[in-house]
Amino acid sequence: MKNYDVMVAGCGPAGICAAIQAGRMGAKTLLVEKNGIAGGTITAAGIAVPGLFDAFGEQLISGIGWELVAETLRAEGRELPDFSREMVDALWRYQVDINPFIFACIAEKALLECGVEIAYHTMLGKVVEFSDMWQVTLCAKDGLYDIAAAMLIDCTGDGNLTKLAGYQVMADTVCQPGSANVVLDGIDYEKIDRKALAAAFIQAEKAGMIHYKDLGWFRHLVEKGSFLFLERGGTNGNHIGFINAADSPQKSAMECAAHASVLRAYKFLKQQKGLEKISIRSFAPECGVRESRRICGEYIMTKEDYLSGRSFDDALCYSFYYVDIHDMEKGLILEDITPGTRPQVPRRIMIPQGASKLMAAGRIVSSDRPANSCLRIQASCMATGQAAGANVVCALRNHCPVADAPLDEVRAVLRQHGAIVPENQER
Ligand SMILES: Cc1cc2nc3c(=O)[nH]c(=O)nc-3n(C[C@H](O)[C@H](O)[C@H](O)COP(=O)(O)OP(=O)(O)OC[C@H]3O[C@@H](n4cnc5c(N)ncnc54)[C@H](O)[C@@H]3O)c2cc1C
């Protein structure tokens, strides 16, 4: 049985940064990923707009995540954003648009360069905890095999590792819808007759051939011919709801619902004037999941903590976004963040309650729904990933539980590795 210091599950924005941080600290690190490419939602679901690294003229998140995004932009021959910029528009407009494939290649290269062993096409099977180590059964193409690891980090986006390890996870009864992303081609926007499109939609919906969620958010807007799916060229414009895609059966249900939705939209649009040449140039292999499970951590971060920029004595990084909940019935539930607020992320929301050798990072950190809608954003996931990576290795070095890793040491390591750490009183 192979032995590792750290095993990270999930190679999305959080897992990439967690594994690189652990690898750069010299820890023998295994990164397990069910897909065949790095990136998580960035590549699998085609959402390649990491946000937000800055807040009203100041960079709040740097470190490994920003290093990879900046390298991607340079490879694409593009300018880096000027973080002294004024933010006068909706905040989502300041996210960084990157090429997902280039990002994945750059992330993979960085992982390999610091000695991280990548196990693609591999899923978690069974997790058994012993007093000083974990035994994890992994499922590879040729069957099951066991590994041992001293520390685990759950970056699965769905809390799968935490649940398998026997720690508590939480889920709301109804979670935010997913979106199935494609890239549409051949649209002649000039030729679209909005009135005719709206009339055709009303008829097709009555006949059960289309649903307004296939094309946008609100029936009243779709009935006026405003189709988000069309306007955004197929990205982030449909809503696949009422499925909590945390496990394989529910993920399968979501994929099937997503495929059916895109097929309905495609067939409907292709029959309309000006859209006869519409085609699907490319598609994201997975339906994007906004929300599924979160860990029940040592603390549950609230919206009030987040929006007030509460100072935590165990803060390890910042996050920055506004409350942005996609609700199937009410549409977007938004709440602004006051300029000047710097939301801090405490270590205790990355530790499953009672765990000593397990941390979690990314969109599953312990938080209420509104706070989670801010924390789930990619730059924040990268920051929590890096923080968890540094914390578990410091815990290993000090032979202590993850909650007792000396904060001054963890913070010093994070700063050495380029991260921005809140300047709270060190404990
Ligand atoms: C439609 C949509 C739009 C969004 N828009 C934006 C946006 O504009 N800007 C922004 O910053 N964020 C956006 N987000 C949010 C953001 O993309 C996610 O919250 C973020 O990617 C979560 O990162 P993560 O690393 O926690 O998880 P993920 O990105 O989900 O990565 C998890 C990884 O773990 C792997 N995995 C899962 N389970 C297992 C297992 N059992 N074994 C092995 N591997 C496993 C997965 O294959 C995946 O690679 C959006 C999300 C969606 C769905």
The ligand as an SDF file (V2000), in Angstrom:
LIG
                    3D

 53 58  0  0  0  0  0  0  0  0999 V2000
  -23.5160   27.6200  -13.6960 C   0  0  0  0  0  0  0  0  0  0  0  0
  -22.4800   28.1500  -12.7840 C   0  0  0  0  0  0  0  0  0  0  0  0
  -22.0270   29.4470  -12.9090 C   0  0  0  0  0  0  0  0  0  0  0  0
  -21.0200   29.9300  -12.0840 C   0  0  0  0  0  0  0  0  0  0  0  0
  -20.5160   31.1770  -12.2930 N   0  0  0  0  0  0  0  0  0  0  0  0
  -19.3770   31.5430  -11.6620 C   0  0  0  0  0  0  0  0  0  0  0  0
  -18.6940   32.7240  -12.0330 C   0  0  0  0  0  0  0  0  0  0  0  0
  -19.1410   33.4510  -12.9170 O   0  0  0  0  0  0  0  0  0  0  0  0
  -17.5400   33.0340  -11.3750 N   0  0  0  0  0  0  0  0  0  0  0  0
  -17.0280   32.2460  -10.3850 C   0  0  0  0  0  0  0  0  0  0  0  0
  -15.9730   32.5690   -9.8420 O   0  0  0  0  0  0  0  0  0  0  0  0
  -17.6750   31.1370   -9.9930 N   0  0  0  0  0  0  0  0  0  0  0  0
  -18.8160   30.7570  -10.6130 C   0  0  0  0  0  0  0  0  0  0  0  0
  -19.4680   29.6120  -10.2600 N   0  0  0  0  0  0  0  0  0  0  0  0
  -19.0650   28.9010   -9.0060 C   0  0  0  0  0  0  0  0  0  0  0  0
  -17.8070   28.0950   -9.1100 C   0  0  0  0  0  0  0  0  0  0  0  0
  -17.5530   27.6680  -10.4110 O   0  0  0  0  0  0  0  0  0  0  0  0
  -17.8250   26.8690   -8.1760 C   0  0  0  0  0  0  0  0  0  0  0  0
  -18.4320   27.1500   -6.9600 O   0  0  0  0  0  0  0  0  0  0  0  0
  -16.3760   26.4320   -7.9340 C   0  0  0  0  0  0  0  0  0  0  0  0
  -15.8470   25.9380   -9.1470 O   0  0  0  0  0  0  0  0  0  0  0  0
  -16.2590   25.3730   -6.8680 C   0  0  0  0  0  0  0  0  0  0  0  0
  -14.9250   24.9450   -6.8150 O   0  0  0  0  0  0  0  0  0  0  0  0
  -14.5300   23.6310   -6.0390 P   0  0  0  0  0  0  0  0  0  0  0  0
  -13.0790   23.4270   -6.2560 O   0  0  0  0  0  0  0  0  0  0  0  0
  -15.0590   23.6860   -4.6760 O   0  0  0  0  0  0  0  0  0  0  0  0
  -15.3840   22.4630   -6.7620 O   0  0  0  0  0  0  0  0  0  0  0  0
  -15.5130   22.0170   -8.2850 P   0  0  0  0  0  0  0  0  0  0  0  0
  -15.1890   23.0980   -9.2190 O   0  0  0  0  0  0  0  0  0  0  0  0
  -16.8740   21.4010   -8.3910 O   0  0  0  0  0  0  0  0  0  0  0  0
  -14.4340   20.8570   -8.4180 O   0  0  0  0  0  0  0  0  0  0  0  0
  -14.6210   19.6280   -7.7580 C   0  0  0  0  0  0  0  0  0  0  0  0
  -13.7760   18.5600   -8.4420 C   0  0  0  0  0  0  0  0  0  0  0  0
  -13.8790   17.3460   -7.6940 O   0  0  0  0  0  0  0  0  0  0  0  0
  -14.0840   16.2400   -8.5670 C   0  0  0  0  0  0  0  0  0  0  0  0
  -14.8040   15.2220   -7.7910 N   0  0  0  0  0  0  0  0  0  0  0  0
  -16.0340   15.3380   -7.2660 C   0  0  0  0  0  0  0  0  0  0  0  0
  -16.3680   14.2330   -6.5910 N   0  0  0  0  0  0  0  0  0  0  0  0
  -15.3100   13.3910   -6.6970 C   0  0  0  0  0  0  0  0  0  0  0  0
  -15.0630   12.0810   -6.1800 C   0  0  0  0  0  0  0  0  0  0  0  0
  -15.9560   11.4380   -5.4360 N   0  0  0  0  0  0  0  0  0  0  0  0
  -13.8670   11.4920   -6.4880 N   0  0  0  0  0  0  0  0  0  0  0  0
  -12.9670   12.1490   -7.2650 C   0  0  0  0  0  0  0  0  0  0  0  0
  -13.1520   13.4000   -7.7620 N   0  0  0  0  0  0  0  0  0  0  0  0
  -14.3060   14.0140   -7.4580 C   0  0  0  0  0  0  0  0  0  0  0  0
  -14.9010   16.8450   -9.6990 C   0  0  0  0  0  0  0  0  0  0  0  0
  -14.8060   16.0780  -10.8840 O   0  0  0  0  0  0  0  0  0  0  0  0
  -14.2710   18.2290   -9.8370 C   0  0  0  0  0  0  0  0  0  0  0  0
  -13.1810   18.2080  -10.7290 O   0  0  0  0  0  0  0  0  0  0  0  0
  -20.4890   29.1000  -11.0650 C   0  0  0  0  0  0  0  0  0  0  0  0
  -20.9480   27.7910  -10.9090 C   0  0  0  0  0  0  0  0  0  0  0  0
  -21.9240   27.3040  -11.7760 C   0  0  0  0  0  0  0  0  0  0  0  0
  -22.3470   25.8900  -11.6320 C   0  0  0  0  0  0  0  0  0  0  0  0
  1  2  1  0
  2  3  1  0
  2 52  2  0
  3  4  2  0
  4  5  1  0
  4 50  1  0
  5  6  2  0
  6  7  1  0
  6 13  1  0
  7  8  2  0
  7  9  1  0
  9 10  1  0
 10 11  2  0
 10 12  1  0
 12 13  2  0
 13 14  1  0
 14 15  1  0
 14 50  1  0
 15 16  1  0
 16 17  1  0
 16 18  1  0
 18 19  1  0
 18 20  1  0
 20 21  1  0
 20 22  1  0
 22 23  1  0
 23 24  1  0
 24 25  2  0
 24 26  1  0
 24 27  1  0
 27 28  1  0
 28 29  2  0
 28 30  1  0
 28 31  1  0
 31 32  1  0
 32 33  1  0
 33 34  1  0
 33 48  1  0
 34 35  1  0
 35 36  1  0
 35 46  1  0
 36 37  1  0
 36 45  1  0
 37 38  2  0
 38 39  1  0
 39 40  1  0
 39 45  2  0
 40 41  1  0
 40 42  2  0
 42 43  1  0
 43 44  2  0
 44 45  1  0
 46 47  1  0
 46 48  1  0
 48 49  1  0
 50 51  2  0
 51 52  1  0
 52 53  1  0
M  END
$$$$
